[in-house]
Amino acid sequence: MKMIEDICSNSKLFLSKSLDFILTTNSQLFESNTNRMNHYLNKHDNSSLLFLNEYIKNVTEKLKGIQRFKQQLYICNIINLLWMYIPPIIFILGSLGNILSFVILRHSSTGSMTIFVYLIARSIVDEIVLIIGLLRRWFDKIFDTKFENTSNFMCKMIHFWGTSSSLLSVWLTVSLTAERALVVSFPLHVSRLISYNRVRNLIIILSILCAILSLHFCFTVGITSNCSHKFSKPSSSSSSSWLTTNQTIQMNLTIPFINYNTKIKCFEQCSILPQYSSLNWY
């Protein structure tokens, strides 16, 4: 998901820069080969036809590249529209369901059935997942910012609560499924194997374990600086783009003969700290 967001966030800039680069390159090729083309046209031999065919093929490939980026931009626009309208609908419906579940299942008429204990816990945990996992990302999209980048505390807490609540939601579902399997498999021993207090204690233990498993985010994540380089041709101030460090290395390897003016731009983001980069598995 993050990769898709990164691609779409830079698609418009990348498309415009690619278009400028292709048009500039095409103009340079045409100017540098005008005399050669005229010479070949006057000769009317096979070599002239081969050269023209190669030249047209080269231009066609560049235009196809522009068309592919336009299609990518169209897909990104659809993704942006979905991110604009679908998340609030899901959040409202999900929150309404969680609130109704919590209120109804806690009513005295439901008694002390263990399945209701699981469902009450799930309604609370799922609401946390909706707030941190969905609503926060929607706000990030709407306001074009990321709350986890505002401070080290927010960075650590969002990762901690997001991961621990997701883990707990999954394990509550596993526990509920296991209980239903026991009820079906051993109906005569249900009262001895399963009780209200045991289920409550199990939920507490699962909550503690999920919190412990997510506790490492309190010291493995934080605000780090990510630097990018701005490349521009000395002869043209309009042809420039921001590239990350990895893209810079690739650019230097692919087009080492072009001289560029460079500027470094750094911004802070919430991520795994460099000394714990081996833990960046999620």
C-alpha positions as CSV (number, residue, x, y, z in Angstrom):
1,M,0.0,0.0,0.0
2,K,2.8,2.4,0.9
3,M,4.4,1.7,-2.5
4,I,1.2,2.6,-4.3
5,E,0.8,5.8,-2.4
6,D,4.4,6.8,-3.2
7,I,3.9,6.1,-6.9
8,C,0.7,8.0,-7.0
9,S,2.0,11.0,-5.0
10,N,4.8,11.5,-7.5
11,S,3.0,10.4,-10.7
12,K,2.0,13.9,-11.9
13,L,5.5,15.3,-11.2
14,F,7.1,12.3,-12.9
15,L,4.8,12.5,-15.9
16,S,5.5,16.2,-16.5
17,K,9.3,15.8,-16.1
18,S,9.3,12.7,-18.3
19,L,7.3,14.6,-21.0
20,D,9.7,17.5,-20.8
21,F,12.7,15.2,-21.0
22,I,11.3,13.2,-23.9
23,L,10.3,16.3,-25.9
24,T,13.7,17.9,-25.3
25,T,15.6,14.8,-26.3
26,N,13.5,14.3,-29.4
27,S,14.1,18.0,-30.4
28,Q,17.9,17.5,-29.9
29,L,17.8,14.3,-31.9
30,F,16.0,16.0,-34.7
31,E,18.3,19.0,-34.8
32,S,21.4,16.9,-34.7
33,N,20.3,14.6,-37.4
34,T,18.6,17.0,-39.8
35,N,21.5,17.2,-42.2
36,R,22.0,13.5,-42.0
37,M,18.3,12.8,-42.7
38,N,18.4,15.2,-45.7
39,H,21.4,13.4,-47.0
40,Y,19.8,10.0,-46.7
41,L,16.6,11.3,-48.3
42,N,18.5,12.6,-51.3
43,K,20.2,9.3,-51.7
44,H,17.0,7.2,-51.8
45,D,18.8,4.0,-50.8
46,N,18.3,1.3,-48.3
47,S,20.5,2.8,-45.6
48,S,18.3,6.0,-45.6
49,L,15.1,3.9,-45.2
50,L,16.7,1.9,-42.4
51,F,17.8,5.1,-40.6
52,L,14.3,6.7,-40.9
53,N,12.7,3.5,-39.7
54,E,15.0,3.4,-36.7
55,Y,14.3,7.1,-35.9
56,I,10.5,6.7,-36.2
57,K,10.7,3.6,-34.0
58,N,12.6,5.5,-31.4
59,V,10.1,8.3,-31.3
60,T,7.2,5.9,-31.2
61,E,8.6,4.1,-28.2
62,K,9.0,7.4,-26.4
63,L,5.3,8.3,-27.1
64,K,4.2,4.9,-25.9
65,G,6.1,5.6,-22.7
66,I,4.2,8.8,-22.2
67,Q,0.9,6.9,-22.8
68,R,1.8,4.3,-20.2
69,F,2.4,7.1,-17.6
70,K,-0.9,8.7,-18.5
71,Q,-2.6,5.4,-17.9
72,Q,-0.8,5.1,-14.5
73,L,-2.0,8.7,-13.7
74,Y,-5.6,7.7,-14.5
75,I,-5.4,4.7,-12.2
76,C,-3.9,6.9,-9.5
77,N,-6.8,9.4,-9.9
78,I,-9.2,6.6,-9.3
79,I,-7.3,5.5,-6.2
80,N,-7.4,9.0,-4.9
81,L,-11.2,9.2,-5.4
82,L,-11.7,5.9,-3.6
83,W,-9.5,7.1,-0.7
84,M,-11.6,10.3,-0.5
85,Y,-15.0,8.7,-0.2
86,I,-14.8,5.0,0.8
87,P,-12.9,5.2,4.1
88,P,-15.4,7.6,5.9
89,I,-18.3,5.3,4.8
90,I,-16.5,2.2,6.2
91,F,-15.6,4.1,9.4
92,I,-19.1,5.3,10.1
93,L,-20.7,1.9,9.4
94,G,-18.0,0.0,11.3
95,S,-18.2,2.4,14.3
96,L,-22.0,2.2,14.4
97,G,-21.8,-1.6,14.4
98,N,-19.2,-1.7,17.1
99,I,-21.1,0.7,19.3
100,L,-24.4,-1.3,18.9
101,S,-22.5,-4.5,19.7
102,F,-21.0,-3.1,22.8
103,V,-24.3,-1.6,24.1
104,I,-26.5,-4.5,23.3
105,L,-24.2,-7.3,24.4
106,R,-23.5,-5.6,27.7
107,H,-27.2,-5.5,28.5
108,S,-28.3,-7.6,31.5
109,S,-30.7,-9.7,29.4
110,T,-27.8,-11.3,27.5
111,G,-26.6,-13.0,30.7
112,S,-23.0,-14.1,31.0
113,M,-22.5,-16.2,27.9
114,T,-18.8,-16.4,27.1
115,I,-19.3,-15.7,23.4
116,F,-20.7,-12.3,24.2
117,V,-17.5,-11.6,26.2
118,Y,-15.4,-12.2,23.1
119,L,-17.7,-10.1,20.9
120,I,-17.7,-7.2,23.4
121,A,-13.8,-7.3,23.5
122,R,-13.8,-7.5,19.7
123,S,-16.0,-4.4,19.3
124,I,-13.6,-2.3,21.5
125,V,-10.5,-3.6,19.7
126,D,-11.9,-3.2,16.2
127,E,-12.9,0.4,17.0
128,I,-9.3,1.1,17.9
129,V,-8.2,-0.5,14.6
130,L,-10.7,1.6,12.7
131,I,-9.4,4.8,14.3
132,I,-5.7,4.2,14.0
133,G,-5.6,2.1,10.8
134,L,-8.4,3.7,8.7
135,L,-9.4,7.1,10.0
136,R,-5.8,8.3,10.6
137,R,-4.8,7.3,7.1
138,W,-7.9,9.1,5.7
139,F,-6.9,12.3,7.6
140,D,-3.4,11.9,6.2
141,K,-4.8,11.8,2.7
142,I,-7.3,14.7,3.3
143,F,-4.8,17.1,5.0
144,D,-1.8,15.9,2.9
145,T,0.2,15.1,6.1
146,K,1.1,12.2,8.3
147,F,0.4,12.4,12.0
148,E,3.1,9.9,12.9
149,N,5.7,12.4,11.5
150,T,4.7,15.2,13.9
151,S,6.7,13.9,16.9
152,N,8.5,10.9,18.3
153,F,5.7,10.2,20.8
154,M,3.0,10.1,18.1
155,C,5.3,7.9,15.9
156,K,5.8,5.3,18.7
157,M,2.2,5.3,19.9
158,I,0.6,4.9,16.5
159,H,2.9,2.0,15.7
160,F,2.3,0.4,19.1
161,W,-1.4,0.8,19.3
162,G,-2.0,-0.1,15.6
163,T,0.0,-3.3,15.8
164,S,-1.1,-4.5,19.2
165,S,-4.8,-3.9,18.5
166,S,-4.5,-5.7,15.1
167,L,-2.8,-8.6,16.8
168,L,-5.4,-8.8,19.6
169,S,-8.3,-8.6,17.1
170,V,-6.9,-11.6,15.3
171,W,-6.3,-13.7,18.4
172,L,-9.7,-12.9,19.8
173,T,-11.2,-14.4,16.6
174,V,-8.9,-17.4,17.0
175,S,-10.0,-17.9,20.6
176,L,-13.7,-17.5,19.8
177,T,-13.3,-20.1,16.9
178,A,-11.5,-22.5,19.2
179,E,-14.2,-22.2,21.8
180,R,-17.0,-22.9,19.3
181,A,-15.0,-25.9,18.1
182,L,-14.8,-27.2,21.7
183,V,-18.6,-26.7,22.2
184,V,-19.3,-28.7,19.1
185,S,-16.7,-31.4,19.7
186,F,-17.3,-31.9,23.5
187,P,-20.8,-30.7,24.3
188,L,-20.9,-32.6,27.6
189,H,-17.8,-31.0,29.0
190,V,-18.4,-27.4,28.0
191,S,-19.4,-26.2,31.5
192,R,-16.2,-27.7,32.8
193,L,-13.8,-26.5,30.1
194,I,-15.3,-23.0,29.5
195,S,-16.4,-20.4,32.0
196,Y,-17.0,-16.7,32.1
197,N,-14.0,-16.1,34.4
198,R,-11.7,-18.2,32.2
199,V,-12.6,-16.4,29.1
200,R,-12.2,-13.0,30.8
201,N,-8.8,-14.0,32.1
202,L,-7.8,-15.3,28.6
203,I,-8.7,-12.0,27.1
204,I,-6.6,-10.2,29.6
205,I,-3.6,-12.5,29.0
206,L,-4.0,-12.1,25.2
207,S,-4.1,-8.3,25.7
208,I,-0.9,-8.3,27.7
209,L,0.9,-10.6,25.3
210,C,0.0,-8.5,22.3
211,A,1.1,-5.4,24.1
212,I,4.5,-7.0,25.0
213,L,5.0,-8.1,21.3
214,S,4.4,-4.6,20.2
215,L,6.4,-2.9,23.0
216,H,9.5,-2.9,20.9
217,F,8.1,0.0,18.8
218,C,8.7,2.3,21.8
219,F,12.4,2.2,21.1
220,T,12.8,0.7,17.5
221,V,10.9,3.5,15.7
222,G,11.3,7.2,15.7
223,I,11.6,10.3,13.6
224,T,14.4,9.9,11.0
225,S,15.7,12.3,8.3
226,N,15.3,11.2,4.7
227,C,17.3,13.2,2.2
228,S,16.6,13.6,-1.6
229,H,18.7,15.3,-4.3
230,K,17.4,17.8,-6.8
231,F,19.0,17.5,-10.2
232,S,18.8,20.3,-12.8
233,K,20.7,20.9,-16.0
234,P,23.0,24.0,-15.8
235,S,21.4,25.3,-19.0
236,S,17.8,24.9,-18.0
237,S,16.4,25.7,-14.6
238,S,13.0,24.3,-15.4
239,S,14.2,20.7,-16.1
240,S,14.7,19.4,-12.6
241,S,13.3,16.7,-10.3
242,W,13.7,15.4,-6.8
243,L,15.3,11.9,-6.4
244,T,16.0,9.8,-3.4
245,T,19.4,8.5,-2.6
246,N,18.8,5.1,-4.3
247,Q,17.5,6.8,-7.4
248,T,20.5,9.1,-7.4
249,I,22.9,6.1,-7.5
250,Q,20.9,4.6,-10.3
251,M,20.9,7.8,-12.2
252,N,24.6,8.3,-11.9
253,L,25.1,4.7,-13.2
254,T,22.8,5.1,-16.2
255,I,23.6,8.6,-17.4
256,P,27.1,9.5,-16.1
257,F,27.9,11.8,-19.0
258,I,25.4,14.5,-18.1
259,N,26.4,17.2,-15.7
260,Y,23.7,18.3,-13.2
261,N,23.4,20.9,-10.5
262,T,22.4,19.2,-7.3
263,K,20.5,20.4,-4.2
264,I,19.8,18.3,-1.1
265,K,16.4,18.4,0.5
266,C,15.8,16.6,3.8
267,F,12.5,15.8,5.5
268,E,11.6,14.0,8.7
269,Q,9.5,10.8,8.7
270,C,8.4,8.1,11.2
271,S,10.3,4.9,10.4
272,I,12.4,2.1,11.8
273,L,15.6,3.6,13.3
274,P,18.8,2.7,11.3
275,Q,20.3,0.6,14.0
276,Y,17.1,-1.6,13.9
277,S,16.7,-1.8,10.1
278,S,16.8,-5.6,10.2
279,L,13.4,-5.5,11.9
280,N,11.8,-3.6,9.0
281,W,9.6,-6.6,8.0
282,Y,6.2,-5.1,8.0
